[in-house]
Amino acid sequence: RGKYNFQLQPSDPEHKQPDRMDLVYLEPSPMFCERNPALGIQGT
């Protein structure tokens, strides 16, 4: 690997790590209230 040895740290150490039953989002969810034809979102 690289020459650096570091790990990501949570911003809130009291927050539990996700387990295998948790849903983890890698990207923010789209704004479903706003119309976005590229994503097929009609808006509300």
Secondary structure, DSSP 8 states (H G I E B T S, - for coil): --S-------SSTTS----TTS---SS----TTS-BGGGTB---
